[in-house]
Amino acid sequence: MNLADAVRLRHTVKAFEAGTPVPAEQIETLLTVLHQSPSSVNSQPWHFVVASTPEGRARIAQSTTNAYAYNEPKVLNASHVIAMCMRESMDERHLQSVLEREAADGRFRTPQMQAGQDKSRRSYVDMHKYELRDTSQWMEKQVYLALGGLLLGAAILGVDATPMEGFDSRALDASLGLRERGLTSVVLVALGHRSSEDFNADLPKSRLPREQIFTFI
């Protein structure tokens, strides 16, 4: 399947077929997509919790009750559910961890290059912290960059996917012990195989006309 066909055919699945797991090699490919996701100044302010067992999915489903009960079957019946999380702050420990990993991976040919990368990244961190005062929003944007790549990767592999903002983040953070780790949940993604009850599969996709979306200069 080529890229254009994949994006035309993909849709947000409304019902998954329970008990039909996504092959492990496809899941591993999608985890690689997440691991290699781009982020502003390589800040990587994220963490991904992968639920591949009924017990794991049940823990995530604790956040899809009451007002979000419509999402509970998607979480429980999917093959895998990924809770995409962000850091609560861009702290010194994280900045050092990223820099050390870059150095270990051979990103810097000289100490000056390493110092320059560290200075540049910190200038962005300080700008979002002090001038723009939007550090949380900035980090959340990086998670959504990763989400876009994941959905595209799933489409190319023929894996059905559903992104979900309809969940109780406080309940999920408590269920997964995220806040004790300096994390908070942002969005859920269910992966699996759609069932015959997925009404969205037979509906035509709808997008605004190209002339309203693109300006060519």
C-alpha positions in Angstrom: 0.0 0.0 0.0 1.4 3.4 -0.9 1.3 6.4 1.3 -1.6 8.2 -0.5 -3.8 5.1 -0.4 -3.0 4.6 3.3 -4.1 8.1 4.3 -7.2 7.9 2.2 -8.3 4.5 3.6 -7.5 5.1 7.3 -10.3 6.2 9.6 -10.9 6.4 13.3 -12.3 3.0 14.3 -15.4 3.0 16.5 -15.4 -0.7 17.4 -12.7 -3.3 17.7 -12.9 -7.1 17.3 -12.0 -8.5 20.7 -9.5 -11.3 20.8 -7.7 -10.4 17.5 -4.2 -9.3 18.4 -2.0 -7.2 16.1 1.1 -9.3 15.2 4.1 -8.6 17.5 6.3 -7.5 14.6 3.8 -4.8 13.6 3.6 -3.6 17.2 7.4 -3.5 17.4 7.5 -1.4 14.2 5.0 1.1 15.6 7.0 1.3 18.9 10.0 2.1 16.7 8.0 4.9 15.1 7.2 6.3 18.5 10.8 5.9 19.7 12.2 7.7 16.7 9.6 10.5 16.7 10.8 14.1 16.1 10.6 16.7 18.9 11.5 20.3 19.2 15.3 20.6 19.9 15.2 16.8 20.5 13.6 17.4 23.9 11.7 14.1 23.9 9.4 15.2 26.8 7.3 12.0 26.6 6.7 8.6 27.9 4.5 5.8 26.4 2.6 3.2 28.5 1.8 0.2 26.4 -1.1 -2.1 27.5 -1.0 -5.4 25.7 -2.8 -7.6 28.2 -6.4 -7.7 29.4 -5.2 -6.6 32.8 -3.3 -3.7 31.4 -6.2 -2.5 29.2 -8.5 -2.8 32.2 -6.2 -0.4 34.2 -6.5 2.1 31.4 -10.2 1.5 31.1 -10.6 2.8 34.6 -10.3 6.3 33.1 -13.1 5.7 30.5 -16.2 5.4 32.7 -19.1 7.8 33.4 -18.9 10.6 30.8 -16.3 8.7 28.8 -18.1 5.3 28.9 -18.4 5.3 25.1 -14.6 4.8 24.8 -14.5 1.9 27.3 -15.3 -0.9 24.8 -12.6 0.4 22.5 -10.0 0.2 25.2 -11.1 -3.2 26.4 -11.5 -4.8 23.0 -8.4 -3.4 21.2 -5.3 -5.5 20.8 -3.0 -2.8 22.3 -3.7 0.6 24.0 -1.0 3.2 24.3 -1.2 6.0 26.9 0.8 8.8 25.5 2.2 10.9 28.3 4.2 14.1 28.8 6.6 15.2 31.5 5.3 17.6 34.1 8.4 19.8 33.7 11.5 20.0 31.6 13.8 19.6 34.6 17.6 19.5 34.9 17.7 15.7 35.2 15.9 15.2 31.9 18.0 17.8 30.1 21.2 16.0 31.2 19.8 12.6 30.3 19.0 13.7 26.8 22.5 15.4 26.3 24.3 12.3 27.7 22.4 10.0 25.3 23.2 12.2 22.4 26.9 12.1 23.3 26.8 8.3 23.7 25.1 8.0 20.3 28.0 10.0 18.7 26.1 13.2 17.9 29.0 15.4 18.8 32.4 15.5 17.1 33.8 18.0 19.5 33.2 19.2 23.1 32.2 22.5 21.6 29.4 20.9 19.6 28.1 19.3 22.7 28.2 22.6 24.6 26.5 24.3 21.7 23.6 21.8 21.6 23.1 22.0 25.3 23.1 25.9 25.2 20.6 25.9 22.3 18.2 23.5 23.9 18.3 25.3 27.2 17.6 28.6 25.4 14.3 27.1 24.1 13.5 25.7 27.5 14.0 29.0 29.1 12.0 30.9 26.4 9.0 28.6 27.0 9.4 28.8 30.8 10.0 32.5 31.3 9.0 34.5 28.2 6.1 32.5 26.7 5.2 30.7 29.9 3.8 27.8 28.0 6.1 24.9 28.8 3.2 22.4 29.3 1.7 23.3 26.0 5.1 23.1 24.3 5.7 19.6 25.6 2.1 18.6 24.7 2.7 19.6 21.1 5.6 17.2 20.9 3.4 14.3 22.1 0.9 15.2 19.3 3.8 15.1 16.8 4.4 11.5 17.9 0.7 10.7 17.7 0.6 11.8 14.0 3.5 9.6 13.2 1.9 6.7 15.0 -1.4 7.0 13.2 0.3 7.3 9.8 2.5 4.3 10.6 -0.5 2.2 11.6 -2.3 3.1 8.4 0.6 2.0 6.3 0.8 -1.3 8.1 -3.0 -1.8 7.8 -3.5 -1.7 11.6 -6.7 0.0 12.7 -6.3 2.8 15.2 -8.4 5.1 17.4 -6.9 8.2 19.1 -8.9 9.2 22.2 -9.0 12.4 24.2 -12.2 11.3 25.9 -10.8 9.9 29.2 -10.3 11.1 32.7 -6.6 12.0 32.9 -6.6 12.3 36.7 -8.1 8.8 37.0 -5.6 7.4 34.5 -2.6 9.1 36.1 -3.7 7.6 39.4 -4.3 4.1 37.9 -0.8 4.1 36.3 1.0 5.9 39.0 2.1 8.6 36.5 2.3 11.7 38.6 4.7 10.0 41.1 7.0 9.6 38.1 6.7 13.3 37.0 4.3 12.4 34.1 0.8 13.1 33.1 -1.4 11.5 30.4 -2.3 13.4 27.2 -4.0 11.1 24.8 -4.9 7.4 24.3 -4.4 5.3 21.1 -6.1 2.0 20.6 -4.7 -0.4 18.1 -6.3 -3.5 16.7 -8.7 -4.9 14.1 -12.0 -3.2 13.5 -15.2 -5.3 14.0 -18.3 -5.4 11.8 -19.9 -2.9 14.3 -17.5 -0.2 13.2 -20.0 2.0 11.5 -17.3 4.6 10.6 -15.7 2.2 8.1 -18.5 2.5 5.6 -18.9 6.3 5.8 -17.1 8.5 3.3 -14.3 10.7 4.6 -15.0 14.4 4.7 -12.4 17.1 4.3 -12.7 20.8 3.3 -11.9 21.4 -0.4 -8.2 21.7 -1.3 -8.6 25.3 -2.3 -9.6 26.2 1.2 -6.7 24.3 2.8 -3.8 25.2 0.5 -2.3 28.5 -0.6 0.4 28.2 -3.3 2.8 31.1 -3.6 
